[in-house]
Amino acid sequence: MQKARTFKDSTFFVNINRKMKIFLILLILLLNSCAIKGNFAGLYSYYHKMQALKPDLYVAYHPKTSVCDVLPSPEPQVYLTRGLDLKKCV
């Protein structure tokens, strides 16, 4: 009487070592679950586009003025500063 064949007994998986099996499974999961929609502009910045459309949105960096002392503005603004100056505020 012959033993019933299972998924593990298939010839494809018998000839592949364990690390390769794990790699193939992860690769299949990765390719089936990831999707990129749109462009990558948000990953680096919309600075140049917004500077052209609305230049008054940005407040330039001045080394003599501390970002900690900036008063709230009625208009939304983006303050251009350095990380070291922000670290002093925290």
Residue frames as a rotation matrix with the C-alpha (Angstrom) as fourth column:
MET 1
0.586 0.810 0.000 0.00
0.810 -0.586 0.000 0.00
0.000 0.000 -1.000 0.00
GLN 2
-0.329 -0.727 0.603 1.45
0.719 -0.607 -0.339 3.37
0.612 0.322 0.722 -1.05
LYS 3
-0.334 0.106 -0.937 1.62
0.755 -0.564 -0.333 6.35
-0.564 -0.819 0.109 1.22
ALA 4
0.675 0.637 0.373 -0.44
0.737 -0.560 -0.378 9.37
-0.032 0.530 -0.847 0.10
ARG 5
-0.355 -0.836 0.418 1.66
0.845 -0.479 -0.239 12.21
0.400 0.268 0.876 -1.27
THR 6
0.486 0.443 -0.753 1.60
0.737 -0.671 0.081 15.49
-0.469 -0.595 -0.653 0.59
PHE 7
0.988 -0.104 0.110 2.73
-0.038 -0.873 -0.487 19.02
0.147 0.477 -0.867 -0.28
LYS 8
0.466 -0.865 0.188 6.08
-0.673 -0.208 0.710 18.38
-0.575 -0.457 -0.679 1.41
ASP 9
0.115 -0.403 0.908 6.68
0.254 0.896 0.365 15.32
-0.960 0.188 0.205 -0.74
SER 10
0.967 0.248 0.051 6.48
0.111 -0.235 -0.966 17.23
-0.228 0.940 -0.255 -4.01
THR 11
0.418 -0.866 0.275 9.72
0.907 0.386 -0.167 17.10
0.038 0.320 0.947 -5.98
PHE 12
0.370 -0.269 0.889 10.12
0.211 -0.908 -0.363 20.88
0.905 0.322 -0.279 -6.05
PHE 13
0.642 -0.044 0.766 10.37
-0.658 -0.545 0.520 21.26
0.395 -0.837 -0.379 -2.28
VAL 14
0.937 -0.341 0.074 12.38
0.256 0.816 0.519 18.10
-0.238 -0.467 0.852 -1.68
ASN 15
0.346 -0.854 0.388 15.37
0.890 0.168 -0.425 19.37
0.298 0.492 0.818 -3.69
ILE 16
0.191 -0.245 0.951 15.55
-0.021 -0.969 -0.245 22.81
0.981 0.027 -0.190 -2.05
ASN 17
-0.590 -0.478 -0.651 17.30
0.626 0.240 -0.742 23.41
0.511 -0.845 0.158 1.26
ARG 18
0.068 0.697 -0.714 15.59
0.991 -0.132 -0.034 25.07
-0.118 -0.705 -0.700 4.24
LYS 19
-0.415 -0.292 -0.862 17.10
0.324 -0.932 0.161 28.57
-0.850 -0.212 0.481 3.79
MET 20
-0.999 0.047 -0.007 16.02
-0.020 -0.282 0.959 28.66
0.043 0.958 0.283 0.18
LYS 21
-0.338 0.933 -0.118 12.49
0.822 0.355 0.446 27.61
0.458 0.054 -0.887 1.14
ILE 22
0.068 0.315 -0.947 12.25
0.810 -0.572 -0.132 30.44
-0.583 -0.758 -0.294 3.65
PHE 23
-0.730 -0.421 -0.538 13.64
0.039 -0.812 0.583 32.90
-0.683 0.404 0.609 1.10
LEU 24
-0.890 0.419 0.179 11.13
0.252 0.126 0.959 31.81
0.379 0.899 -0.218 -1.55
ILE 25
-0.044 0.914 -0.404 8.19
0.979 0.120 0.165 32.04
0.199 -0.388 -0.900 0.85
LEU 26
-0.053 -0.042 -0.998 9.23
0.550 -0.835 0.006 35.53
-0.834 -0.548 0.067 1.99
LEU 27
-0.925 -0.328 -0.190 9.77
0.009 -0.518 0.855 36.62
-0.379 0.790 0.483 -1.59
ILE 28
-0.605 0.775 0.182 6.33
0.595 0.288 0.751 35.43
0.529 0.563 -0.635 -2.61
LEU 29
0.177 0.674 -0.717 4.73
0.966 -0.257 -0.004 37.19
-0.187 -0.692 -0.697 0.37
LEU 30
-0.372 -0.421 -0.827 6.64
0.316 -0.896 0.313 40.39
-0.873 -0.145 0.466 -0.34
LEU 31
-0.997 -0.058 0.042 5.73
0.056 -0.271 0.961 40.47
-0.044 0.961 0.273 -4.02
ASN 32
-0.408 0.913 0.021 2.07
0.687 0.291 0.666 39.78
0.602 0.286 -0.746 -3.31
SER 33
0.259 0.575 -0.776 1.60
0.961 -0.236 0.145 42.22
-0.100 -0.783 -0.613 -0.43
CYS 34
-0.351 -0.469 -0.811 3.45
0.417 -0.853 0.313 45.38
-0.839 -0.228 0.495 -1.48
ALA 35
0.271 0.419 0.866 2.06
0.955 -0.232 -0.187 48.03
0.123 0.878 -0.463 -3.77
ILE 36
-0.620 -0.477 -0.623 3.40
0.499 -0.852 0.156 51.49
-0.605 -0.214 0.767 -4.59
LYS 37
0.288 0.770 0.570 0.80
0.956 -0.269 -0.120 53.99
0.061 0.579 -0.813 -5.69
GLY 38
0.984 0.090 -0.152 1.74
0.097 -0.994 0.040 57.50
-0.148 -0.054 -0.988 -6.71
ASN 39
0.478 -0.861 0.172 5.14
0.028 -0.181 -0.983 59.11
0.878 0.475 -0.062 -6.81
PHE 40
0.186 -0.531 -0.827 7.98
0.925 0.378 -0.034 59.37
0.331 -0.759 0.562 -4.32
ALA 41
-0.116 -0.258 0.959 7.86
0.144 -0.960 -0.240 63.18
0.983 0.110 0.148 -3.93
GLY 42
0.738 0.482 0.472 6.51
-0.375 -0.289 0.881 62.94
0.561 -0.827 -0.033 -0.38
LEU 43
0.767 -0.500 -0.403 9.50
0.634 0.690 0.349 60.89
0.103 -0.523 0.846 0.69
TYR 44
-0.307 -0.952 0.022 11.99
0.936 -0.306 -0.176 63.64
0.175 -0.033 0.984 0.01
SER 45
-0.519 0.177 -0.836 10.03
0.385 -0.825 -0.414 66.91
-0.764 -0.536 0.360 -0.07
TYR 46
0.329 0.636 0.698 7.58
0.943 -0.256 -0.211 69.15
0.044 0.728 -0.685 -1.84
TYR 47
0.041 -0.370 -0.928 9.77
0.550 -0.767 0.331 72.15
-0.834 -0.524 0.172 -0.96
HIS 48
-0.870 -0.489 -0.059 10.65
0.218 -0.492 0.843 73.28
-0.441 0.721 0.535 -4.49
LYS 49
-0.505 0.768 0.395 7.10
0.696 0.093 0.712 72.89
0.510 0.634 -0.581 -5.75
MET 50
0.450 0.714 -0.536 5.61
0.893 -0.357 0.275 74.82
0.006 -0.602 -0.798 -2.82
GLN 51
-0.268 -0.627 -0.731 8.34
0.513 -0.735 0.443 77.48
-0.815 -0.257 0.519 -2.97
ALA 52
-0.957 -0.064 0.284 7.27
0.287 -0.372 0.883 78.22
0.049 0.926 0.375 -6.53
LEU 53
-0.221 0.966 0.135 3.53
0.678 0.052 0.733 78.15
0.701 0.253 -0.666 -5.78
LYS 54
0.826 0.546 0.141 3.47
0.224 -0.548 0.806 79.93
0.517 -0.634 -0.575 -2.41
PRO 55
-0.091 -0.996 0.020 6.81
0.392 -0.054 -0.919 81.53
0.916 -0.076 0.395 -1.43
ASP 56
-0.206 0.042 0.978 5.36
-0.683 -0.721 -0.113 83.35
0.700 -0.691 0.177 1.62
LEU 57
0.797 0.506 -0.329 4.66
-0.179 0.719 0.671 79.98
0.577 -0.476 0.664 3.25
TYR 58
0.393 -0.751 -0.530 8.30
0.796 0.566 -0.212 79.56
0.460 -0.339 0.821 4.29
VAL 59
0.958 -0.235 0.162 10.09
-0.285 -0.811 0.511 81.59
0.011 -0.536 -0.844 6.97
ALA 60
0.475 -0.846 -0.242 13.82
-0.097 0.223 -0.970 81.65
0.875 0.484 0.024 6.27
TYR 61
0.597 -0.388 -0.702 16.45
0.784 0.465 0.411 80.50
0.167 -0.796 0.582 8.76
HIS 62
0.488 -0.500 0.715 18.31
-0.324 -0.865 -0.384 83.23
0.811 -0.044 -0.584 10.67
PRO 63
-0.089 -0.601 -0.794 21.12
0.549 0.636 -0.543 82.10
0.831 -0.484 0.273 12.99
LYS 64
-0.886 -0.284 0.366 20.61
-0.089 -0.671 -0.736 85.09
0.455 -0.685 0.570 15.32
THR 65
-0.137 0.921 0.365 16.91
-0.954 -0.223 0.203 84.33
0.268 -0.320 0.909 15.86
SER 66
-0.918 -0.144 0.369 16.02
-0.287 0.883 -0.371 81.31
-0.273 -0.446 -0.852 17.98
VAL 67
-0.580 0.738 -0.346 13.19
-0.116 0.346 0.931 79.13
0.807 0.580 -0.115 16.76
CYS 68
-0.509 0.363 -0.780 12.13
0.837 0.422 -0.349 78.77
0.203 -0.830 -0.519 20.41
ASP 69
-0.658 0.174 -0.733 11.23
0.297 -0.834 -0.464 82.48
-0.692 -0.523 0.497 20.54
VAL 70
-0.934 0.339 0.118 9.03
0.026 -0.264 0.964 82.49
0.358 0.903 0.238 17.43
LEU 71
-0.618 0.784 0.062 5.53
-0.431 -0.272 -0.860 83.78
-0.657 -0.559 0.506 18.13
PRO 72
-0.324 0.578 0.748 2.48
0.655 0.708 -0.264 82.01
-0.682 0.405 -0.609 16.68
SER 73
-0.947 0.000 -0.322 1.32
-0.234 -0.686 0.689 83.36
-0.221 0.727 0.650 13.36
PRO 74
-0.036 0.998 0.043 -2.31
-0.536 0.017 -0.844 83.68
-0.844 -0.054 0.534 12.21
GLU 75
0.571 0.132 -0.810 -1.24
-0.807 0.273 -0.524 82.21
0.152 0.953 0.262 8.86
PRO 76
0.879 -0.323 0.351 0.20
0.198 0.917 0.347 78.68
-0.434 -0.236 0.870 8.56
GLN 77
0.594 -0.759 -0.267 3.96
-0.776 -0.451 -0.442 78.86
0.215 0.469 -0.857 8.03
VAL 78
0.853 -0.469 -0.229 6.90
0.475 0.879 -0.031 76.52
0.215 -0.083 0.973 7.75
TYR 79
0.770 -0.637 0.044 10.01
-0.575 -0.661 0.482 77.58
-0.278 -0.397 -0.875 9.66
LEU 80
0.708 -0.639 -0.302 13.27
0.155 0.557 -0.816 76.57
0.689 0.530 0.494 8.04
THR 81
0.591 -0.512 0.623 15.80
-0.807 -0.360 0.468 75.84
-0.015 -0.780 -0.626 10.76
ARG 82
-0.276 -0.750 -0.601 18.51
-0.567 0.632 -0.528 73.42
0.776 0.195 -0.600 11.79
GLY 83
0.433 0.423 -0.796 18.13
0.245 0.795 0.555 70.38
0.867 -0.436 0.240 13.98
LEU 84
-0.498 -0.705 -0.506 20.69
0.722 -0.014 -0.692 71.73
0.480 -0.709 0.516 16.46
ASP 85
-0.832 0.256 0.492 18.53
-0.366 -0.920 -0.141 74.81
0.417 -0.297 0.859 17.07
LEU 86
0.230 0.958 -0.170 15.46
-0.505 0.266 0.821 72.65
0.832 -0.103 0.545 17.66
LYS 87
0.099 -0.290 -0.952 17.42
0.586 0.790 -0.179 70.52
0.804 -0.540 0.248 20.10
LYS 88
-0.889 -0.445 0.109 18.06
0.211 -0.609 -0.765 73.62
0.407 -0.657 0.635 22.23
CYS 89
-0.370 0.840 0.397 14.30
-0.738 -0.525 0.423 74.14
0.564 -0.136 0.815 22.57
VAL 90
0.390 0.566 -0.727 13.61
-0.113 0.812 0.572 70.68
0.914 -0.141 0.380 23.90
